[in-house]
Every structure is written in C-alpha cells, then in structure tokens.
Amino acid sequence: MLLEPLDLIVFIGYCCLIVGMGLFVSREKKGHVKNSQDYFLASKALPWWAVGASLIASNISAEQFIGMSGSGFALGLAISTYEWMAAITLLVVAIFFLPIYIKKGIYTMPGFLLDRYDTRVRTTMAIFWLLLYVFVNLTSVLYLGALSLNTIMNIPLGYGIAGLALFAMIYSIYGGLKAVAWTDVVQVFFLILGGLATTYIALQMVGEGSAWEGLGLLRQEVPGHFSMILERGEMMIPDGKGGTYDAYQDLPGISVLVGGMWITNLSYWGFNQYITQRALAAKSLDEAQKGMIFAGFLKLLMPLIVVIPGIAALVIVKNGIDTGFIQSMQDPVSGIIKSDRAYPTLLQLLPSGLKGLAFAALTAAIVSSLASMANSTSTIFTMDIYKKYIGQNASETKQVAVGRITAVVAFVIAAIVAPALGQLDQAFQFIQEYTGFISPGVFAIFFFGVFWKKTTSNAALTGAAISIPLSVLLKWGMPDLPFLDRMGVVFLAIAALMIAISLYEGKGKDHPNSIDITGDLFKTSAGFKIGALIIAGITAALYIVFW
C-alpha cells in the first residue's frame, strides 16, 4: 500500500464528509415525502454556484484525470481543445438552448423530444442514451477509477470497481440529484486543490525543485507536445500494443476547430442528460446561465490540472529521471508503457498528506461522475420508459423507488463490463469515439428541432435511426478517416436526409410542434455578457499562443 497513515486519515475523512453530507442534504422536512421533482431535479432549488460546481464535478472524472492525462502523455496540449472549446460551448448552450428547456419545464432530454416531435423519437433516443450511459460512460469511469486504485494502492481491479460503485451508491441512490449536486460543491474543492498539488509536484520534479522552471523545460524537452493543431504525420503515438499510429487520427488538424469537435461538444454540453439536468434544477434561468459561466471559467483551468501532468510524466520517462516511475508506467503483464498510467503514477510522488488529498481529489472526480451518470440513467428510464409504458399511473413515491432500483441495476451492469476495457491505451479517446457514434444524430435532431420549424418527426426518427449504422459503416469502410471528421460527415449526411424528408413530407409547412424562437427568449443579463466576453477572449488568446 503506497498511502501512509496521514494520507489514509485525509482520504477516510473525505469519504466520511461526502457520505455524511450526502445523507444530510437528502433529509426531508417532517411530513414531506420525496417526490419526483425532489429526487430527479433537486426540488429545482440550486443556486448558480452549485449548478456550476456540479457541472464540473459531473464532467471531470477518471476519464479526465486519468484518460486526459494519458492523452496529454501521448498527444500533448492538443487534447486541451476538448476543455477550451467546452468553455465556449457552455456559452452557446446557456444562450440558445437553456431558455427553451427551462421554459418548457422538462425533466429529461427525451422529454424535450416528445414535446418537439413525438413518442417514437423520445423512446428511441431514451434507449440510445441508456445504453450509452451504462455501457460506455459508467463502464469507462469505473474502469479508470479502479485502475488508479490498482496503481496507487495495489487494490485488485475487480475490488476497486466494486468499491467505487458502492461508494457512489451509498449517498446518491437515497438522496437523488439533491445529494449529488450539493456534495459536488465540496468535491470540486478537493478536485481543484488536489489536482493543482499533483501538477505542482510533477513540474517540480521536472524542474529539479522549481515548478516554474519545470513548466519551461516541458516546452524545451517536448516542443511537439505544445502544438494545438496537429498535421497529418506530425506525431506518432503509442497504440497500447507496442506499435504506433498517427495522432492526426485523434485530432485532425484545423477540422478540430471547425468540424466534428463542435458536434461532440454541443451534444455533450447541450443535449446530455447528466449535464443538462443540473441546469434544469436551477432556481431560475438566470441562475442556470450564471452557473454555466462559472463552469466555463473552471473549464479553462482544467488543462493545467489534467493535461500538463501527463506531459510532465512524458519528460520524466523520456529523460529517465526516475526508474521507479518508469516501472510504474509499464503494464505489469506486457511491460509496455501505458499512457493511462501517467496520472496514478504521478500521485506516488506526492508527500504524505498531499498524496491523500490528491487521491481524495481523484476519487471525488470519479464518484461524483458515477453518481451523476447513475442518477440521469434512472431519470430517463423512470420518466421516459417506465412512466410511459409500464407504470402510467405510478405514484410519486413509486417513481422515486423505480429510479433507485434503476440506478442499482446500472451500476451492477457497468461493474460487470468494466474489466473488458483493460486492453485500451487511451480510454479517453475510446469514450470520445464511441460516444461519437450517436452524437451526430443527437446534434442534428436537437439543432433542427430548435432552429428549423419545418423539421418533421419522421425526419428526426430517421436521423436517430441511421446515426449508429452510418458511423459504423464509415469506421470500417474508411478506417483512415479520423473519428472527428467521420462525425462531421455523418452529421452532414443526416442533415441532408432530414431536410429532404421534412420538405417532402411537410410540403413547406411548419411542424405543429415547432418552437417559436423570437422575442425575448435569448436575452441574457449584463453580468452574463461580461463573463461570456472574458471567456471568449481568454480562449482565443490560448489558441493564438499555442497554435
């Protein structure tokens, strides 16, 4: 076990704090029985700072701490484009989509599709999202979290998966979104403080005692890892099996800025249940939009916490600074250096106390995301499947009970599947690629549903139905096409088909469920505008500096 007594005290203290807080905020006033709005939307009472903190805690998980650090080790700063473009995406969602969601009073994203299209579209997308959350999101976070436990504390992978699932279930299943969101406020504090501590120590190691000098040395030692826009053939990276492949396949040059990255970002931040659910639970639209601004500022900070440590790990390995570090980076079976082992290995460098804090930060990121994903899975199943087809007359109490059972089942399935991800080198890229099978269809359905009144239900259903088959066809038929470019091609094909079907079927008339986007719908406060301009300016400056 690599954690010393002081580390264990810090870590156990954190666990007790989170569980205790989760159970405390889950209490109901005497005589009040928890209803569906309490359980799934935190009683619609979250202030802006809780919305923003919960958004980041739900988003930043093992896939960022471990997966994105691993991609930083392999790809460099270019992987930060997911974070920095997300800051701009949050602004777009806050201005153009949140007002519509909140005005309609929806619980789920499939619920919006029912309101705009029909039951068929709602049910189809609900099933797609349930499969995605359980078999990709929950599964990958459990695996990466267990990998960190294995590297840091030598806990077997299976026990780590089970332990993390149980920890997340203890407080989240009873309290619902209220427990998840309010504990996220504390989790973000641990996440940022512990993450910055790990970055500082890693840079100190590279700079032989000076973190500032270490940061400068990174650019000298691996200058190619500080290029935001990668050209074809510019960088060859490990494939996790002893070979290499072109990094352009993961981040295809300028099309990252003008192509598929927008699809994946908008699909994630604008149409993803376990993200938008926080904003839907805000006290008001203004509070929700302020929360998005807060989250945007935190996203700009994330590469310093999750990408720079991965680049520092590469320099440590490249220069042979620490042989023990290099051994820890190697897969125990194959002996191949694994990119995703970079962050857990870095945690071993921290002094006693800080190591416990950083481990608590990593665990905070893992369990908050697990809790969020499970809660959103239960929300979609309960509101869009169970309530529609099984328990049409189910009481509020029954709906909450079904939500809790669904979350448990989701955890069990994900825990069984998670060990199968052990063969991957960059799990972050796995998540992005396979989420990208559904993202083009999701983006097309929501984009045209909001901004084009003529979009018909059959057009939307067709877009949903062909997204995965078309993505698979292009993946196997054009294996050299980067997956972000493939998402762009799939979206254009779906868009063209949806336009053709809508024009033919609707004969030029507006759909009866179309959305009126005129008037004051997209007006924002002066504070929001100032925050948005600052975020946009900082993002533009970062791309100019690291182009």
N, C-alpha and C positions, 0 to 999 in steps of 0.2 A: 504494500500500500504506500503510495507516494505522498499522501496527505499527512502532515504532522498534527499533533494534538490540537494546537491553536487553530489550524485550518479546519479540522473537524468541528471544533466549537463554533467557528464562524458559519460553517456550512449548515450544521444542525440548527443553529439559531435562526438562520434564514428560513429553513424548511418549516420550523415551528411558527415563525412570523407569518409566512404566507398561508399556511393551513389555518392558523388561528384567525387571521384577518378575513380569509375567505368565508369561514363559518360565521364570523361575527357580522359581516355585512349582509349575509344571507338571511339573518333573522327577520321575521315579520312582526309587525305590531300585533298586540294581543287582539284576537278576534278576526284578524285578516288572514285569509287563505291565499297562498301564492297562486296567481292566475297566469295565463299565457303571456300577457304583456310584461308582468314582473319577471318571468323566467326567461323569455326569449329576447326582450328589449329593455331589460334593467329598469322597468317602470317608466321608461322614457324620461329619465331624470339626470343624465350625465352632463356635467359642465364641460366646457371646451378643453380644459387641460386634461381631464380624464379621457375624453374622446381621442385627443392626440396621442397621449401616452399609451392607450390601449391599442390604437392603430399600429404603433411602432412595436410594442411588445408582441402583438399578434403576428406581425410581419417578420421581425428579426428573430430567427430561431437557429436551430442547429444548421439549417441549410445556408444561413449567412455566416455565422461564427465559424463553422467547420467547412461547409461547402464553398462559401465565397472566399474564405482564406485559402482553401485548397486551389481555387481558381486563380487567386492572386499569386500563389506559388507557381502555377503553371502559365497563366496568361498575363499577369501583371495588372497594372492600374486600369487597363481597358475594361475589366469586368465591373468597374465602378459605374459604368454607364447605366447599369440597372438601377443604381441608387440615385444618381444625379438626375437622370431623366424621370425617375419616380417623383422627385420633388416638383417638377413641372406638371406631371400628370395629375398629382393631387390638386393642383390649382384648377386644371381643366375640369376634373370631376366635381370639385366644390362649386364651380360656377355654372356648369351646364347640366349636370345630372342630379346632384343632391336636391336642388329645389323641386324637381319633378317627383323624386322618390318621397320626400317628406310631405309634399302637398297631397299625394295620393294615400299616405298613411299605410304603406305596405310593411309587411313583416319580412318578406323574402324577395330575392331576385326573381324566382319563378312566379311569385305573386304579381310582380310588375308585368311579366309576360302574359299572365292571364288577363290583366286589365287592358293591355295594349293589343293582344292578339286573341288567343282562345285557350281552352283547356289542353288541347293537344300539344301546343308549343310549350305551355307551362310544364306538363308532365314529362315530356321528352327531355327538356333541359334539366328538370329536377333530378331525373335518373342519371343523366350525364354527370352532373355536379356531385351527386352522392358517390358515384364510382370514382371520380377524380379525387375527392377529399379522402376517401378511405384507402384506395389502392396506390395513390401517388403521394399526396400531401402528408397524411397521418403516418403512412408507412415510412417515408423517407426521413421525417423528423425523428421518429422512434429509432430508426437505424443509426442515424448520425449522432443522436444523443447517446445511444448505447456504445457507439464507437469511442466517444470521448471518455465514458466511464471505464471502458476497457483499457484505453491508453493511459489514463491518469491513475486509476485505482486497481487496474488488473481484474476488474469485475467481468466475468464471462458475458458475452454478448446477449445471450438469452435472458440472464438475470437482469441485465441493465435495461433491456426492452420492457420486461415485466415491471420493474421498479418504477421506471419513468411513467408508464401507463397508470400504475396505481396511484402515484403521487398526484398526477394531474386529475385523476378521477375523484380523489378524496374530497376536494373542495368545490370542483367545478360542477359535478353532476348534481349535487344537492342545491347549490345556490344559483345555477344558471349564469346568464350573462352578467348579472349584477356582481356575483363573486369574481368572475373572470375579469371584468373591466376594472373594478376597484383594486384588486390585487395587482393588476397590470401597472398601476401607477407606481407601486413600490418596486415591481420587477424592473421597470425602466431605469430607476435609480441604480439598482445593482448592475443592470446590463451595461450602462454607460460607464459607471465608475470602475467596475471590474474590467471592462473591455479596454479602457484607456490605460489602466495599470499594466495589462499584458502588452499593449503596444509600446509603452514606455520602456519596459524591461527588455523587450526584444530589440528595440533601437539602441538601448544602452549596450547590449551585448555586441551588436554590430559595430558601434562606435567606441568600443573599449572603454566604457564608463560614461560616455556623453551621448544622450539620446539625440540631441540636435546634430552632432557630427554623424551619428548613425544614419539619420534621415538623409543627410547629404551624400553619405557613402553609398546608399542604396542606388541613387541615380548614377553614380560613377561605376559601380560594380555591375549593375544590370540595366543599362540605359534603355534597352529594348522593352523592358517591363514598365516604362513610363510613357508609353505611346497609347493614346486613347483610340486612335483609328488604325486598325491593322490592315495591311495589304495582303493579298494572296501570296503565300510563300515567305512572308516576312518572319514568321515564328513557327517553329515546330515544337509541339508539346507532347508530354507523355500520354500514352493511351491507357495506362494502368496495367498493361500486359507485357511490358518490356519493349514496346515499339513506340512510334511517334505518329502524329498526324498534324495537319496544318491548322493553326489556331484560327485561321480565317473561317473555318467551318463553324466555329462557335460565335465569332464576332466579325461578320463580313463587311469590313471597311465602312464606307460612308453610308451604306444602307442601314447601318445601326441607328443613325440619326434620322433618316427619312423613310425607313421601311418597317420591317416586321417588329422592331423593338416597341413602336407605338402600339401595335396590336396587343402585344403581350402585357405592356404596362397598363393600357386602358382597360383591358379585360380583367386584369388583376385588381387594380385600384378602384375601378368604376362599376364592375359587374360581378364581383366576387363576394359571396355571401359573408364569409367570415371577416372580411374587411368592411364592407358597407354596413354591416349590422351595427357596428359601433356608432357610425354617424346617424343611423336610423333611431338609435337610442338616446340621442342628444335631447336636451331640454327644448331646443328650438333650432330653426335653420341657421340663425346667426351663430349659435354656439357650435353647431356642427361644422360650419365653414371656418370658424376660428380654430377649431380642433385640427382641421386639415392643414391650415397654415403652420400650426405648431409642429405637426408631424413632418411637414415639408422641410422645416429647418433641421429637425433631427435627422432626416434622410441625407442631408448634405454632409453631416458629420460622420455618417456610418462608415465610409471607406477608410477613415483613419482608424476605426476600431476593428474592422473585419477584413480589409484588403492589405493594408500596409504590413500587418503582422505576417501574412503569407509571403510577401516579397522579402521581408527580413529573414524568414525561415530559409528561403532560397539562397540568400547570400551566406547564411551560416553553413548550409550544406555545401555550397559551391566552394567556399574557402576553407572547408574542413575545420571550422572554428571549434567545434565540439563533437568528438567522435560518438559520445553517448547520445547526443541529439540526433545524429545521422542514423544510428542504430534504431532509435525510437521511431524515426520516419519510415523505416523499412517494414514491409508486410512480413509478419512472423513466419509465414509459410513459404512465400515465393522469394522473399528477400528484396523485392522491388520497392523502391521508394514510392510511397503513396502520397499524392498531393493532399488528400483529405486528412492526413495525419499531422499536418503542419500545426494547426492551432492547438490540438490536445497536447502535442509535444512542447509547444511554447509555454503552456501552463506550468510545466515542470520546472521552468527556470525561475519562477517567482519565489520570493522569500516567504517564510512562514507567515501566515496571516493574510497576506495579499493573495497567496495561492488559493486559500479558502474563499476569499472574496471573489476572485476571478472565476473559480469553479461555481460559486453561487450565481454569478452573472450568466454563465453558460447554461446552468440548469434553469435559471429564471427564463431565459430565452426559449428553452426547449418546452418547459411545462406550460408557459403562457400560450405558446402557439398550439400545443396539443389541446389544451383546454378550449381555445377559440375554435379550432377546427372541429372538435367533437361537438361543441355547442351548436355550431352552424349546421353540421350534419343532422343533428337531432331536430333543429328548427325546420329545415327543409323537409325532412321526412314527415315530421308531425303535421306541419301546416299545409304541405303541398301533395303529400301522398296519403297519409293516414286519415286526415280530416276530410279529404276529398273522396276517397274510395272505400275506407274501412269503417271509420267512426264518424259519420256525418253529424251525428247528434251528440258527440262526446262532450262531456262537461269540461270546464276549465281545469279542474283537478286531474281528470283523466288525460288531458292533453299534456300536462306537465309530467305525469307519470310515464307516458309514452316517450316523451323527449328524453327522460333519464335512461330508460331502457335502451333506446336507440344509441345513445352515447356509449353505453357499456358494450353493446354489440360491435360498434365501430372500432372501439379500442381493441377488442379481442381479435377481430379480423386483421387489423393492421399489425398487431403484435405477431400473429402467425406468419404474415407475409414478409415482414421487415427483414429477416435474416437473408433473404434472397438478393438484397442489394449489395452484399459484400463484395461482389466482383467488380464494382464500379470504381473508377479513379476519381472522377469529379461528379459527385452526386448532385451538385447544384445544377450542372448542365443537363443531367438526366431529368430533373424536375422541370426545367425550362422547356426541354424538347417535348416531353410527353404531355405537359400542360398545353403546349402549342398545338397539339392535335385538335383540341376543342376550341382554343382561343379565337381563331379566325371566324368560325361560325357564331360564337358568342358576340364578338365585336360587331359583326355585320347585323345581327338581329337587333341589338340594342341601338346601334348607330342609326340604322334606317328607321327603326321603330320610333325614335325620338325626333329625328330631323327630316324625315320624309313621310308626309301624311298618306301617300298612296301605297305604302308597303302593306301587303295583304298577309293574312295568317298562313295561307298555303306557301307563300314565298318564304316566310320565316321558318316554317316547318321544314321546307326543302333545304334551306341554309343549315339548319341544325342537323339534318339527316346526313348531309354529304360532307360535313367538315372532317370527320374522322376518316371515312373511306378515302377521300381525296388526299388527305395528308399522308396516309399510309401508302397509297399508290405512288405519290411523288417521292416518298422516302426510299422506296425500293426501286422505283423506276429511274430516279435521278439522284443516286447516293452522293454525288459530289455537290449537290445544291445545299448550301448552308441552311440549317433549320429555320433561322430567322427570315431568310429570303423565301423559303418554302411557305412560311406563314403568310408572307405578303402575296405570293402567287395564289395561294388557296383563297385568301380574302378577296382578291380581285375576281377570281372565278365565281365565288359565291355571290359577290355583289352584282356581277353582271347577270347571273341567273335570277336573283331576287328582283332586280329591276325589270327584267323581261317578263317574269311571271306576273308581277304586280301590274304592269302596264296592260298585259293581255287580259288578265282576269278582272281587273278593276275598271278597265276601259277609260282610264284617265281620271277617275273619280277618287276623292279622298276616302280612306278607310273609315268606317263609322267610329272606330276606337282611336282614331289618330289624336295626337297630342297638340294642343294649342301652345306654341312657344312664344307668343307675342306678349306685349305688355311689360309688367314689372317683374316677370318671373326670374330673370337672371341678374337682377340688381344686387350689388354687394355693398357692404359698409366701407367707409373711408379707411378704417383700420385694416380691413382685408386687402384693399387695393394697395396700400403701402407695403404690407407684408409680401404680397404677390410680386411687386416690383423688385423688392430686395432679393427674394429667392431667385427670380429670373435673372437678375444682374449677376449674382454670385455664380449661378450655374453657367452662364455664358462665359464668365471670366475663367472658370475652371477648364472649360473645353478649349479656350484660346491658349491658356498656359501649357496644357498637356496635349495639344493636337499632335 
